[in-house]
Amino acid sequence: MSGFRSHMDLALEEARAAARAGEVPVGAVVVEPSGRVLARARNKMRELRDPTAHAEMLAIRAACAALGSERLTGCDLYVTLEPCPACAGAIGAARIARLYYGASDPKSGGVAQGPRVFAHPQCHHVPEVYDGIAAQESETLLRSFFAARR
């Protein structure tokens, strides 16, 4: 991958904004093959009163709207936390080319943990998956957020 540039810094900015808003600090960014950022989003489940308002879902929706397509073929998704099974399903349906995520999620993850959506034989599209991108910063943000609520 010549000229690779991580966009996890933008996802972390979104995660910090989520924390300030009282949401679980998860941020996501969708990037075109050219490197242009199509969409940025943060968790907004409480704000929108919507259990599907995960950062990944909102970023995918915004990117699809920006392209005028239900597919994000060739695009990359950066997210600060391992996607849950529902988000992994949306990533596959959107035909995201590459998924980069930070912290793993042993409790609710759906990529390397739990149901491992992309390993399921009924999964129609499997993106390239790269984990551990800015994992320490993502984990610290999540731990701090939950520690302040205990």
N, C-alpha and C positions, 0 to 999 in steps of 0.2 A: 504494500500500500504506500506508494510514493506520495510524499507530501502530507502524510497523516497529521491532523491537528485535532486534539481532543477539545470537545465543547463541554466537558464536564464542569468547567468553571461557571458556565452559564446555568447549568442545571443546579449547581450548588447555590447560586444567587437566588434562584426560584425557591429552593428548599428553605433558605433562610427567611425569605419573604413569607412562606407558609408558616414557619414557626412564629414569626412576629404576629401573624393573624390568628394564632391559636390552633392551627391545623398541624397534623403530623407532617414534619419537615421532609417532604419529598418534592423534587423538582425534575422536570423533563424538558428536553430540547429535541426537535426534529430538524435535521440538516440535509439539504440536497447534496447530490454527488459533487456539485461545484463548490460546496462549502458554505453556501448561503443558508442562513438560519431561516427556516420556514415558520417555526412556531416555538414558543416557550410557554410553559405552564407549571403551575404548582398545585398541590392538593387543595381542593375547595369543597370537600364533602360537607363540612359544617356550614360554610358560607352559602352554598347553593342548596343545602338540605337534600343532597343527592348522593346515595352510596356509590354511584359509579363515577363521581367527579374526582377520580384519581388523576394525578399529574400526567401519566402516560395517556390516558383516555382523552383528556382535554387537549393535550399537545397533538395527538393524532387527529382529532376532530378539526382543530384549527389548521393544521397542515393540509388536510384533505380539502378544506374550504379554500385555502390559499391557492391550491393547484386546480381546484374544480374537478376533483377526481376522488373515487373511493379507494384508490391504490396509491401507495407511496413507494413504488418500485424504485429501487436504487438508493433510497434515503436511509439515513442512519438515525437511531434514537439513542440519546444519552439520558440515563435516569439514575438518580442517586441511590436507589434501593432496588433490589431484585424485584421484578414485576410479579404481582400476584397471578393466580391462574386466569382470572378474567382479563387482565391486561395482557398477559401472554397470548391469549386467544385473539385479542384485538390486534396485537403486533403481527401475528401470523396472517390475519384476515387483511390487514393493510399492506401486506407484502413488504414490510420493512426489510432492508437488506442486511443491516448490521445493528445489533443491540449491544450497547456498552452500558454496564451498570457498576455502581460503586459497592455498597454494602450488600452482603448476602442476607437473606431473611429466612432463618430456620423455622419461624413460626407460620409465616403466611406466603412464602415464596412459591413460585410456580414454574421456575426455570431450572434451577439446579437443586432445589429443595422440593418437598411435597410431591405433587403430581407430575412434575417435569413435563409440561405441556408439549414442548417441542420434540420430545422423545416418543410421544404417543403415536401409534400407527395411523390414527385418524387425522393427524396434523397435516394440513395441506401445504403449508409453507414453513420452512425452518430458516430463520435468519442465522447469520454468523453471530456467535455470542462471545463477548469479551467481558469478563468480570474483574472485579478488584480495581477498577479505575477510580482513583481518589477514594478508596474504600475507607481509609482511616478517618478522613475528614467527614465523610458521610456518616460513619458509625458514631463519631464524636457528637455530631449535630443531633442525631437521633437519641443517643444516651442522655445528653444534656436536656433535651426537650422533655423526655419522660421522667428524668430525675426531678425536674422542677415541679412535676405534677403529683409526686408521691409525698 
